[in-house]
């Protein structure tokens, strides 16, 4: 991403678009990985299912009243 950022800057692209442009290049790999996981359910490339064990929903307390 470092060298891509230099090239994007030289091309005059807005810096706000850099994350989008970095993600576009990875999209094919993400989709291929997802497809492999659908075909073979025994494959554990991604993290296993995560279950939240923390406290239940709490009321919001403003920062100045904490």
C-alpha positions as CSV (number, residue, x, y, z in Angstrom):
1,X,0.0,0.0,0.0
2,X,2.9,2.4,0.6
3,X,4.1,2.4,-3.0
4,X,0.5,2.5,-4.3
5,X,-0.1,5.6,-2.2
6,X,2.9,7.3,-3.7
7,X,1.6,6.5,-7.2
8,X,-2.0,7.6,-6.3
9,X,-0.6,10.9,-5.0
10,X,1.5,11.4,-8.2
11,X,-1.7,10.8,-10.2
12,X,-3.5,13.5,-8.3
13,X,-6.1,11.2,-6.7
14,X,-7.8,12.5,-3.5
15,X,-6.4,10.9,-0.4
16,X,-9.9,10.1,0.8
17,X,-10.1,7.6,-2.0
18,X,-6.9,5.6,-1.1
19,X,-8.7,3.1,1.2
20,X,-11.3,2.4,-1.5
21,X,-8.5,1.9,-4.1
22,X,-6.6,-0.4,-1.7
23,X,-9.7,-2.5,-1.1
24,X,-10.6,-2.8,-4.8
25,X,-7.3,-4.6,-5.4
26,X,-8.1,-7.1,-2.6
27,X,-11.7,-7.8,-3.6
28,X,-10.9,-10.7,-6.0
29,X,-8.9,-12.4,-3.3
30,X,-11.7,-11.9,-0.7
31,X,-14.3,-13.3,-3.0
32,X,-12.1,-16.3,-3.9
33,X,-11.6,-17.1,-0.3
34,X,-15.3,-16.8,0.4
35,X,-16.1,-19.1,-2.5
36,X,-13.6,-21.7,-1.2
37,X,-15.2,-21.6,2.2
38,X,-18.7,-22.1,0.7
39,X,-17.5,-25.1,-1.3
40,X,-15.6,-26.8,1.5
41,X,-17.3,-26.3,4.9
42,X,-14.3,-28.1,6.7
43,X,-11.9,-25.4,5.5
44,X,-11.1,-23.0,8.4
45,X,-9.4,-20.1,6.6
46,X,-11.4,-17.4,8.4
47,X,-11.9,-17.1,12.1
48,X,-14.3,-19.5,13.7
49,X,-17.6,-18.1,14.9
50,X,-17.2,-15.7,17.7
51,X,-19.7,-15.5,20.5
52,X,-19.9,-12.4,22.7
53,X,-19.7,-13.2,26.4
54,X,-19.6,-9.7,27.8
55,X,-22.3,-7.8,29.8
56,X,-25.8,-7.2,28.4
57,X,-26.8,-3.9,26.8
58,X,-26.2,-0.9,29.1
59,X,-27.5,2.6,29.0
60,X,-25.2,5.3,27.4
61,X,-23.5,7.6,29.9
62,X,-22.2,10.9,28.4
63,X,-18.4,11.3,28.8
64,X,-18.8,14.4,31.1
65,X,-21.0,12.3,33.5
66,X,-18.7,9.3,33.8
